[in-house]
Amino acid sequence: MSINAYPVIDFELGKVSFNLFRDRSLSDFLDIEAQLYEEIHDGSSLINIPVKVLKKALRQSGKLGLNGKTVKRLQSDIAFAKSSKDEVVTYYCF
């Protein structure tokens, strides 16, 4: 069996959705629900968070202490994923 490697041709970053250090309760939640920290290598990585996990985080936004800006960004991320028929949101963390 072999694994092929393909170059990334088009890569565009959106606005910051959350900060792994400042939004610690969200980061910890995402780690429990989607193994966030296992996906991050050497301080930067592309990570995939399932839409269903992001929706769960939004339902618990008060408990997680999410500010309005973070809530709106996550809602936007979910809407974009749905419009692309994706079940995950890919984030580039660095």
N, C-alpha and C positions, 0 to 999 in steps of 0.2 A: 504494500500500500504506500502511496506517496501523498504528500500534501503540497499543493501549489501555493505560491505567494504571488499576489497581484498588487501592482502599484495603485495607490490612491490618486485618482485623476482630479476629482473635484472635492474639495474639503473646505467648508465654510463654517465659521463659528458664529453662533448667535450671541445674544446677551447673556450675561452671567445669571444663572438660575438660583444658585445657592453657593455658600462658602463652606467647605468642609470643616474649617476651624471655628468660624463664628457661629455657624448653625449646627453646633455640636449635637443637640438633641435630635435634629433631623438626620445628621450623619450616622449617629448611633442607631437610630431607627432603621435607616436604609441598610446598615450593616447586618442587623438582626434579620430583616426581611429579605434582603437580596445579596448578602455577603459583599457589601460595598468594598471593605478594606482588602478582601482577598483579590479583588480585581485591579487594585492600584499597585503598580510596580515602579520602584525607583522614583516616586513622587509624581509621576504623570502616567496617564493611561486613558484609553478609550474604555468606558464602562457602559454597560447596558442595564438599565433599571426598568423592570416590567411596569407597564401602565397601571396594572392593578395595584402594585405597591405604591405608586405615586398617588393614586386615588385614595388609598388607605391613609397615607400621610396627610392628605388634605382633610380627610374626615377627622383626623386627630390634630389639626393645626393649632388649636388652642392649647392642648396638652403639650405639644412639641414647641410651643412658643414661636410659631412662624409669624413673621411680620407680613403686612399686606402686600408688599412688593414681592416677597418670595412666593406667597400664595398665588398671585397673579402670574408669575413666571411659570410656576408648576402647572397651572391651569392651561397656559399657552403651550407648554411643552406637550401636555396630554392631547390637546386639540390638534397640534401639528402631527403627532404620531397617528392619531385616528384618521386624519385626512390623508395620510400616506399609507393607511391600512397596516401600520406597524403595531406590534404588541409590546414594544420596548421603546424607551427613549435613550438614545446614545449621547453620553456626555464625554467631553474631553476634559479631563481634570489635570491641571498643571499648576 
